Amino acid sequence: MSVSGPCEICTVREVRHTCNRCAMLVCDRHYNDEIGYCVECTAEVGRVREGTDEDNLPDGVDTYRF
């Protein structure tokens, strides 16, 4: 399906992609090709990863399994 119109982030450029996470219609500039997310979702996912306890694990421990 072809979609035309302005990017939902910048409202200037033409839509080229749909975010795989939030379904926002975005232009090339506001789309991350590597993961298929818009820049807003990419930033949000990055914050979630930074806030995990993985950085606070004891030395030599990668994961906990129960």
HTML snippet that shows the backbone in 3Dmol.js (N, CA, C, O; Angstrom):
<script src="https://3Dmol.org/build/3Dmol-min.js"></script>
<div id="view" style="width:600px;height:400px;position:relative"></div>
<script>
const pdb = `
ATOM      1  N   MET A   1       0.848  -1.180   0.000  1.00  0.00           N
ATOM      2  CA  MET A   1       0.000   0.000   0.000  1.00  0.00           C
ATOM      3  C   MET A   1       0.886   1.234   0.000  1.00  0.00           C
ATOM      4  O   MET A   1       1.821   1.333   0.794  1.00  0.00           O
ATOM      5  N   SER A   2       0.600   2.147  -0.865  1.00  0.00           N
ATOM      6  CA  SER A   2       1.358   3.381  -0.963  1.00  0.00           C
ATOM      7  C   SER A   2       0.700   4.452  -0.095  1.00  0.00           C
ATOM      8  O   SER A   2      -0.517   4.635  -0.111  1.00  0.00           O
ATOM      9  N   VAL A   3       1.532   5.142   0.652  1.00  0.00           N
ATOM     10  CA  VAL A   3       1.041   6.190   1.533  1.00  0.00           C
ATOM     11  C   VAL A   3       1.727   7.485   1.137  1.00  0.00           C
ATOM     12  O   VAL A   3       2.941   7.506   0.935  1.00  0.00           O
ATOM     13  N   SER A   4       0.975   8.552   1.025  1.00  0.00           N
ATOM     14  CA  SER A   4       1.579   9.841   0.735  1.00  0.00           C
ATOM     15  C   SER A   4       1.074  10.856   1.736  1.00  0.00           C
ATOM     16  O   SER A   4      -0.014  10.726   2.297  1.00  0.00           O
ATOM     17  N   GLY A   5       1.892  11.864   1.943  1.00  0.00           N
ATOM     18  CA  GLY A   5       1.558  12.899   2.898  1.00  0.00           C
ATOM     19  C   GLY A   5       2.794  13.300   3.653  1.00  0.00           C
ATOM     20  O   GLY A   5       3.880  12.790   3.377  1.00  0.00           O
ATOM     21  N   PRO A   6       2.654  14.204   4.604  1.00  0.00           N
ATOM     22  CA  PRO A   6       3.820  14.676   5.359  1.00  0.00           C
ATOM     23  C   PRO A   6       4.203  13.728   6.500  1.00  0.00           C
ATOM     24  O   PRO A   6       3.363  13.009   7.042  1.00  0.00           O
ATOM     25  N   CYS A   7       5.459  13.748   6.838  1.00  0.00           N
ATOM     26  CA  CYS A   7       5.990  12.990   7.972  1.00  0.00           C
ATOM     27  C   CYS A   7       5.282  13.445   9.250  1.00  0.00           C
ATOM     28  O   CYS A   7       5.043  14.637   9.440  1.00  0.00           O
ATOM     29  N   GLU A   8       4.952  12.500  10.115  1.00  0.00           N
ATOM     30  CA  GLU A   8       4.254  12.848  11.357  1.00  0.00           C
ATOM     31  C   GLU A   8       5.167  13.492  12.395  1.00  0.00           C
ATOM     32  O   GLU A   8       4.684  14.005  13.404  1.00  0.00           O
ATOM     33  N   ILE A   9       6.468  13.474  12.166  1.00  0.00           N
ATOM     34  CA  ILE A   9       7.397  14.105  13.112  1.00  0.00           C
ATOM     35  C   ILE A   9       7.745  15.517  12.660  1.00  0.00           C
ATOM     36  O   ILE A   9       7.594  16.471  13.424  1.00  0.00           O
ATOM     37  N   CYS A  10       8.216  15.654  11.409  1.00  0.00           N
ATOM     38  CA  CYS A  10       8.643  16.982  10.947  1.00  0.00           C
ATOM     39  C   CYS A  10       7.566  17.711  10.152  1.00  0.00           C
ATOM     40  O   CYS A  10       7.668  18.923   9.965  1.00  0.00           O
ATOM     41  N   THR A  11       6.562  17.028   9.690  1.00  0.00           N
ATOM     42  CA  THR A  11       5.441  17.558   8.896  1.00  0.00           C
ATOM     43  C   THR A  11       5.883  18.273   7.615  1.00  0.00           C
ATOM     44  O   THR A  11       5.110  19.032   7.031  1.00  0.00           O
ATOM     45  N   VAL A  12       7.119  18.032   7.179  1.00  0.00           N
ATOM     46  CA  VAL A  12       7.631  18.688   5.984  1.00  0.00           C
ATOM     47  C   VAL A  12       7.915  17.693   4.870  1.00  0.00           C
ATOM     48  O   VAL A  12       7.476  17.884   3.736  1.00  0.00           O
ATOM     49  N   ARG A  13       8.631  16.656   5.183  1.00  0.00           N
ATOM     50  CA  ARG A  13       9.055  15.686   4.176  1.00  0.00           C
ATOM     51  C   ARG A  13       7.951  14.669   3.885  1.00  0.00           C
ATOM     52  O   ARG A  13       7.025  14.484   4.676  1.00  0.00           O
ATOM     53  N   GLU A  14       8.076  14.025   2.739  1.00  0.00           N
ATOM     54  CA  GLU A  14       7.099  13.014   2.328  1.00  0.00           C
ATOM     55  C   GLU A  14       7.344  11.695   3.072  1.00  0.00           C
ATOM     56  O   GLU A  14       8.486  11.303   3.315  1.00  0.00           O
ATOM     57  N   VAL A  15       6.261  11.033   3.420  1.00  0.00           N
ATOM     58  CA  VAL A  15       6.322   9.761   4.143  1.00  0.00           C
ATOM     59  C   VAL A  15       6.946   8.689   3.255  1.00  0.00           C
ATOM     60  O   VAL A  15       6.590   8.546   2.085  1.00  0.00           O
ATOM     61  N   ARG A  16       7.877   7.945   3.829  1.00  0.00           N
ATOM     62  CA  ARG A  16       8.515   6.834   3.119  1.00  0.00           C
ATOM     63  C   ARG A  16       8.429   5.531   3.905  1.00  0.00           C
ATOM     64  O   ARG A  16       8.565   4.453   3.327  1.00  0.00           O
ATOM     65  N   HIS A  17       8.203   5.616   5.227  1.00  0.00           N
ATOM     66  CA  HIS A  17       8.254   4.432   6.081  1.00  0.00           C
ATOM     67  C   HIS A  17       7.146   4.468   7.130  1.00  0.00           C
ATOM     68  O   HIS A  17       6.568   5.515   7.423  1.00  0.00           O
ATOM     69  N   THR A  18       6.869   3.284   7.687  1.00  0.00           N
ATOM     70  CA  THR A  18       5.962   3.145   8.819  1.00  0.00           C
ATOM     71  C   THR A  18       6.741   2.477   9.938  1.00  0.00           C
ATOM     72  O   THR A  18       7.353   1.430   9.728  1.00  0.00           O
ATOM     73  N   CYS A  19       6.727   3.067  11.120  1.00  0.00           N
ATOM     74  CA  CYS A  19       7.435   2.512  12.271  1.00  0.00           C
ATOM     75  C   CYS A  19       6.832   1.154  12.632  1.00  0.00           C
ATOM     76  O   CYS A  19       5.613   1.015  12.741  1.00  0.00           O
ATOM     77  N   ASN A  20       7.690   0.165  12.815  1.00  0.00           N
ATOM     78  CA  ASN A  20       7.237  -1.184  13.173  1.00  0.00           C
ATOM     79  C   ASN A  20       6.764  -1.282  14.614  1.00  0.00           C
ATOM     80  O   ASN A  20       6.168  -2.288  14.999  1.00  0.00           O
ATOM     81  N   ARG A  21       7.018  -0.260  15.414  1.00  0.00           N
ATOM     82  CA  ARG A  21       6.632  -0.291  16.829  1.00  0.00           C
ATOM     83  C   ARG A  21       5.353   0.503  17.086  1.00  0.00           C
ATOM     84  O   ARG A  21       4.430   0.002  17.728  1.00  0.00           O
ATOM     85  N   CYS A  22       5.294   1.738  16.587  1.00  0.00           N
ATOM     86  CA  CYS A  22       4.142   2.602  16.897  1.00  0.00           C
ATOM     87  C   CYS A  22       3.270   2.911  15.683  1.00  0.00           C
ATOM     88  O   CYS A  22       2.223   3.546  15.816  1.00  0.00           O
ATOM     89  N   ALA A  23       3.696   2.467  14.503  1.00  0.00           N
ATOM     90  CA  ALA A  23       2.969   2.663  13.245  1.00  0.00           C
ATOM     91  C   ALA A  23       2.908   4.123  12.788  1.00  0.00           C
ATOM     92  O   ALA A  23       2.060   4.482  11.971  1.00  0.00           O
ATOM     93  N   MET A  24       3.797   4.959  13.307  1.00  0.00           N
ATOM     94  CA  MET A  24       3.862   6.353  12.876  1.00  0.00           C
ATOM     95  C   MET A  24       4.403   6.403  11.449  1.00  0.00           C
ATOM     96  O   MET A  24       5.318   5.653  11.110  1.00  0.00           O
ATOM     97  N   LEU A  25       3.855   7.267  10.622  1.00  0.00           N
ATOM     98  CA  LEU A  25       4.310   7.450   9.250  1.00  0.00           C
ATOM     99  C   LEU A  25       5.399   8.508   9.241  1.00  0.00           C
ATOM    100  O   LEU A  25       5.172   9.649   9.645  1.00  0.00           O
ATOM    101  N   VAL A  26       6.589   8.123   8.776  1.00  0.00           N
ATOM    102  CA  VAL A  26       7.742   9.019   8.860  1.00  0.00           C
ATOM    103  C   VAL A  26       8.548   9.057   7.567  1.00  0.00           C
ATOM    104  O   VAL A  26       8.439   8.171   6.720  1.00  0.00           O
ATOM    105  N   CYS A  27       9.355  10.098   7.436  1.00  0.00           N
ATOM    106  CA  CYS A  27      10.232  10.267   6.279  1.00  0.00           C
ATOM    107  C   CYS A  27      11.547   9.508   6.511  1.00  0.00           C
ATOM    108  O   CYS A  27      11.763   8.938   7.580  1.00  0.00           O
ATOM    109  N   ASP A  28      12.407   9.509   5.511  1.00  0.00           N
ATOM    110  CA  ASP A  28      13.704   8.829   5.608  1.00  0.00           C
ATOM    111  C   ASP A  28      14.535   9.360   6.769  1.00  0.00           C
ATOM    112  O   ASP A  28      15.217   8.594   7.450  1.00  0.00           O
ATOM    113  N   ARG A  29      14.479  10.654   6.993  1.00  0.00           N
ATOM    114  CA  ARG A  29      15.289  11.292   8.040  1.00  0.00           C
ATOM    115  C   ARG A  29      14.891  10.829   9.445  1.00  0.00           C
ATOM    116  O   ARG A  29      15.736  10.776  10.339  1.00  0.00           O
ATOM    117  N   HIS A  30      13.635  10.501   9.643  1.00  0.00           N
ATOM    118  CA  HIS A  30      13.137  10.138  10.967  1.00  0.00           C
ATOM    119  C   HIS A  30      12.854   8.649  11.122  1.00  0.00           C
ATOM    120  O   HIS A  30      12.014   8.253  11.930  1.00  0.00           O
ATOM    121  N   TYR A  31      13.557   7.825  10.347  1.00  0.00           N
ATOM    122  CA  TYR A  31      13.377   6.379  10.384  1.00  0.00           C
ATOM    123  C   TYR A  31      14.727   5.700  10.553  1.00  0.00           C
ATOM    124  O   TYR A  31      15.692   6.062   9.880  1.00  0.00           O
ATOM    125  N   ASN A  32      14.803   4.725  11.438  1.00  0.00           N
ATOM    126  CA  ASN A  32      16.023   3.965  11.660  1.00  0.00           C
ATOM    127  C   ASN A  32      15.910   2.658  10.884  1.00  0.00           C
ATOM    128  O   ASN A  32      15.189   1.750  11.298  1.00  0.00           O
ATOM    129  N   ASP A  33      16.620   2.556   9.757  1.00  0.00           N
ATOM    130  CA  ASP A  33      16.551   1.377   8.893  1.00  0.00           C
ATOM    131  C   ASP A  33      17.034   0.108   9.588  1.00  0.00           C
ATOM    132  O   ASP A  33      16.544  -0.982   9.291  1.00  0.00           O
ATOM    133  N   GLU A  34      17.975   0.232  10.495  1.00  0.00           N
ATOM    134  CA  GLU A  34      18.555  -0.943  11.145  1.00  0.00           C
ATOM    135  C   GLU A  34      17.536  -1.721  11.973  1.00  0.00           C
ATOM    136  O   GLU A  34      17.540  -2.952  11.965  1.00  0.00           O
ATOM    137  N   ILE A  35      16.665  -1.011  12.685  1.00  0.00           N
ATOM    138  CA  ILE A  35      15.705  -1.698  13.550  1.00  0.00           C
ATOM    139  C   ILE A  35      14.255  -1.519  13.115  1.00  0.00           C
ATOM    140  O   ILE A  35      13.362  -2.170  13.656  1.00  0.00           O
ATOM    141  N   GLY A  36      14.016  -0.643  12.143  1.00  0.00           N
ATOM    142  CA  GLY A  36      12.659  -0.472  11.633  1.00  0.00           C
ATOM    143  C   GLY A  36      11.769   0.398  12.490  1.00  0.00           C
ATOM    144  O   GLY A  36      10.544   0.299  12.410  1.00  0.00           O
ATOM    145  N   TYR A  37      12.371   1.262  13.323  1.00  0.00           N
ATOM    146  CA  TYR A  37      11.611   2.146  14.213  1.00  0.00           C
ATOM    147  C   TYR A  37      11.804   3.602  13.808  1.00  0.00           C
ATOM    148  O   TYR A  37      12.806   3.966  13.193  1.00  0.00           O
ATOM    149  N   CYS A  38      10.825   4.423  14.166  1.00  0.00           N
ATOM    150  CA  CYS A  38      10.994   5.865  14.000  1.00  0.00           C
ATOM    151  C   CYS A  38      12.021   6.343  15.034  1.00  0.00           C
ATOM    152  O   CYS A  38      12.358   5.603  15.958  1.00  0.00           O
ATOM    153  N   VAL A  39      12.511   7.560  14.885  1.00  0.00           N
ATOM    154  CA  VAL A  39      13.538   8.045  15.802  1.00  0.00           C
ATOM    155  C   VAL A  39      13.018   8.169  17.236  1.00  0.00           C
ATOM    156  O   VAL A  39      13.790   8.011  18.181  1.00  0.00           O
ATOM    157  N   GLU A  40      11.740   8.444  17.411  1.00  0.00           N
ATOM    158  CA  GLU A  40      11.184   8.549  18.762  1.00  0.00           C
ATOM    159  C   GLU A  40      11.185   7.196  19.464  1.00  0.00           C
ATOM    160  O   GLU A  40      11.555   7.111  20.634  1.00  0.00           O
ATOM    161  N   CYS A  41      10.778   6.144  18.770  1.00  0.00           N
ATOM    162  CA  CYS A  41      10.791   4.804  19.364  1.00  0.00           C
ATOM    163  C   CYS A  41      12.226   4.323  19.581  1.00  0.00           C
ATOM    164  O   CYS A  41      12.515   3.656  20.575  1.00  0.00           O
ATOM    165  N   THR A  42      13.120   4.658  18.658  1.00  0.00           N
ATOM    166  CA  THR A  42      14.524   4.287  18.804  1.00  0.00           C
ATOM    167  C   THR A  42      15.086   4.899  20.080  1.00  0.00           C
ATOM    168  O   THR A  42      15.789   4.225  20.834  1.00  0.00           O
ATOM    169  N   ALA A  43      14.784   6.164  20.327  1.00  0.00           N
ATOM    170  CA  ALA A  43      15.261   6.826  21.537  1.00  0.00           C
ATOM    171  C   ALA A  43      14.637   6.214  22.787  1.00  0.00           C
ATOM    172  O   ALA A  43      15.314   6.040  23.801  1.00  0.00           O
ATOM    173  N   GLU A  44      13.352   5.889  22.717  1.00  0.00           N
ATOM    174  CA  GLU A  44      12.666   5.303  23.868  1.00  0.00           C
ATOM    175  C   GLU A  44      13.219   3.920  24.195  1.00  0.00           C
ATOM    176  O   GLU A  44      13.439   3.600  25.363  1.00  0.00           O
ATOM    177  N   VAL A  45      13.442   3.113  23.186  1.00  0.00           N
ATOM    178  CA  VAL A  45      14.003   1.777  23.404  1.00  0.00           C
ATOM    179  C   VAL A  45      15.411   1.897  23.969  1.00  0.00           C
ATOM    180  O   VAL A  45      15.799   1.107  24.830  1.00  0.00           O
ATOM    181  N   GLY A  46      16.172   2.862  23.504  1.00  0.00           N
ATOM    182  CA  GLY A  46      17.522   3.091  24.025  1.00  0.00           C
ATOM    183  C   GLY A  46      17.498   3.449  25.496  1.00  0.00           C
ATOM    184  O   GLY A  46      18.354   2.993  26.253  1.00  0.00           O
ATOM    185  N   ARG A  47      16.533   4.260  25.921  1.00  0.00           N
ATOM    186  CA  ARG A  47      16.418   4.634  27.338  1.00  0.00           C
ATOM    187  C   ARG A  47      16.053   3.424  28.179  1.00  0.00           C
ATOM    188  O   ARG A  47      16.535   3.281  29.303  1.00  0.00           O
ATOM    189  N   VAL A  48      15.214   2.558  27.652  1.00  0.00           N
ATOM    190  CA  VAL A  48      14.819   1.364  28.390  1.00  0.00           C
ATOM    191  C   VAL A  48      16.036   0.475  28.596  1.00  0.00           C
ATOM    192  O   VAL A  48      16.249  -0.031  29.698  1.00  0.00           O
ATOM    193  N   ARG A  49      16.827   0.281  27.567  1.00  0.00           N
ATOM    194  CA  ARG A  49      18.023  -0.559  27.668  1.00  0.00           C
ATOM    195  C   ARG A  49      19.033   0.028  28.640  1.00  0.00           C
ATOM    196  O   ARG A  49      19.655  -0.709  29.406  1.00  0.00           O
ATOM    197  N   GLU A  50      19.206   1.345  28.620  1.00  0.00           N
ATOM    198  CA  GLU A  50      20.162   1.981  29.529  1.00  0.00           C
ATOM    199  C   GLU A  50      19.722   1.853  30.979  1.00  0.00           C
ATOM    200  O   GLU A  50      20.565   1.825  31.877  1.00  0.00           O
ATOM    201  N   GLY A  51      18.443   1.777  31.220  1.00  0.00           N
ATOM    202  CA  GLY A  51      17.928   1.719  32.578  1.00  0.00           C
ATOM    203  C   GLY A  51      17.825   0.323  33.148  1.00  0.00           C
ATOM    204  O   GLY A  51      17.339   0.161  34.267  1.00  0.00           O
ATOM    205  N   THR A  52      18.259  -0.683  32.430  1.00  0.00           N
ATOM    206  CA  THR A  52      18.158  -2.049  32.933  1.00  0.00           C
ATOM    207  C   THR A  52      19.225  -2.321  33.967  1.00  0.00           C
ATOM    208  O   THR A  52      20.182  -1.560  34.109  1.00  0.00           O
ATOM    209  N   ASP A  53      19.051  -3.412  34.689  1.00  0.00           N
ATOM    210  CA  ASP A  53      20.011  -3.780  35.724  1.00  0.00           C
ATOM    211  C   ASP A  53      21.227  -4.506  35.178  1.00  0.00           C
ATOM    212  O   ASP A  53      22.094  -4.908  35.955  1.00  0.00           O
ATOM    213  N   GLU A  54      21.320  -4.686  33.872  1.00  0.00           N
ATOM    214  CA  GLU A  54      22.442  -5.409  33.292  1.00  0.00           C
ATOM    215  C   GLU A  54      23.770  -4.753  33.646  1.00  0.00           C
ATOM    216  O   GLU A  54      24.777  -5.444  33.800  1.00  0.00           O
ATOM    217  N   ASP A  55      23.786  -3.441  33.776  1.00  0.00           N
ATOM    218  CA  ASP A  55      25.022  -2.742  34.119  1.00  0.00           C
ATOM    219  C   ASP A  55      25.391  -2.933  35.584  1.00  0.00           C
ATOM    220  O   ASP A  55      26.535  -2.684  35.963  1.00  0.00           O
ATOM    221  N   ASN A  56      24.457  -3.366  36.409  1.00  0.00           N
ATOM    222  CA  ASN A  56      24.695  -3.482  37.843  1.00  0.00           C
ATOM    223  C   ASN A  56      24.932  -4.916  38.302  1.00  0.00           C
ATOM    224  O   ASN A  56      24.893  -5.188  39.502  1.00  0.00           O
ATOM    225  N   LEU A  57      25.179  -5.840  37.372  1.00  0.00           N
ATOM    226  CA  LEU A  57      25.413  -7.223  37.741  1.00  0.00           C
ATOM    227  C   LEU A  57      26.798  -7.380  38.369  1.00  0.00           C
ATOM    228  O   LEU A  57      27.716  -6.636  38.022  1.00  0.00           O
ATOM    229  N   PRO A  58      26.962  -8.330  39.283  1.00  0.00           N
ATOM    230  CA  PRO A  58      28.284  -8.594  39.846  1.00  0.00           C
ATOM    231  C   PRO A  58      29.253  -9.039  38.755  1.00  0.00           C
ATOM    232  O   PRO A  58      28.825  -9.525  37.708  1.00  0.00           O
ATOM    233  N   ASP A  59      30.548  -8.878  38.990  1.00  0.00           N
ATOM    234  CA  ASP A  59      31.552  -9.287  38.025  1.00  0.00           C
ATOM    235  C   ASP A  59      31.419 -10.761  37.673  1.00  0.00           C
ATOM    236  O   ASP A  59      31.242 -11.606  38.551  1.00  0.00           O
ATOM    237  N   GLY A  60      31.506 -11.062  36.384  1.00  0.00           N
ATOM    238  CA  GLY A  60      31.443 -12.442  35.923  1.00  0.00           C
ATOM    239  C   GLY A  60      30.043 -12.994  35.744  1.00  0.00           C
ATOM    240  O   GLY A  60      29.886 -14.153  35.361  1.00  0.00           O
ATOM    241  N   VAL A  61      29.014 -12.189  36.013  1.00  0.00           N
ATOM    242  CA  VAL A  61      27.630 -12.662  35.878  1.00  0.00           C
ATOM    243  C   VAL A  61      26.997 -11.947  34.685  1.00  0.00           C
ATOM    244  O   VAL A  61      26.915 -10.719  34.652  1.00  0.00           O
ATOM    245  N   ASP A  62      26.553 -12.731  33.717  1.00  0.00           N
ATOM    246  CA  ASP A  62      25.923 -12.155  32.542  1.00  0.00           C
ATOM    247  C   ASP A  62      24.408 -12.144  32.657  1.00  0.00           C
ATOM    248  O   ASP A  62      23.765 -11.147  32.330  1.00  0.00           O
ATOM    249  N   THR A  63      23.836 -13.250  33.122  1.00  0.00           N
ATOM    250  CA  THR A  63      22.386 -13.344  33.244  1.00  0.00           C
ATOM    251  C   THR A  63      22.033 -14.202  34.443  1.00  0.00           C
ATOM    252  O   THR A  63      22.841 -15.000  34.918  1.00  0.00           O
ATOM    253  N   TYR A  64      20.842 -14.029  34.912  1.00  0.00           N
ATOM    254  CA  TYR A  64      20.310 -14.888  35.976  1.00  0.00           C
ATOM    255  C   TYR A  64      19.259 -15.774  35.346  1.00  0.00           C
ATOM    256  O   TYR A  64      18.428 -15.291  34.577  1.00  0.00           O
ATOM    257  N   ARG A  65      19.275 -17.055  35.653  1.00  0.00           N
ATOM    258  CA  ARG A  65      18.268 -17.974  35.147  1.00  0.00           C
ATOM    259  C   ARG A  65      17.635 -18.700  36.321  1.00  0.00           C
ATOM    260  O   ARG A  65      18.314 -19.142  37.247  1.00  0.00           O
ATOM    261  N   PHE A  66      16.327 -18.809  36.255  1.00  0.00           N
ATOM    262  CA  PHE A  66      15.596 -19.478  37.325  1.00  0.00           C
ATOM    263  C   PHE A  66      14.898 -20.698  36.801  1.00  0.00           C
ATOM    264  O   PHE A  66      14.226 -21.398  37.559  1.00  0.00           O
TER     265      PHE A  66
END
`;
const viewer = $3Dmol.createViewer("view");
viewer.addModel(pdb, "pdb");
viewer.setStyle({}, {cartoon: {color: "spectrum"}});
viewer.zoomTo();
viewer.render();
</script>
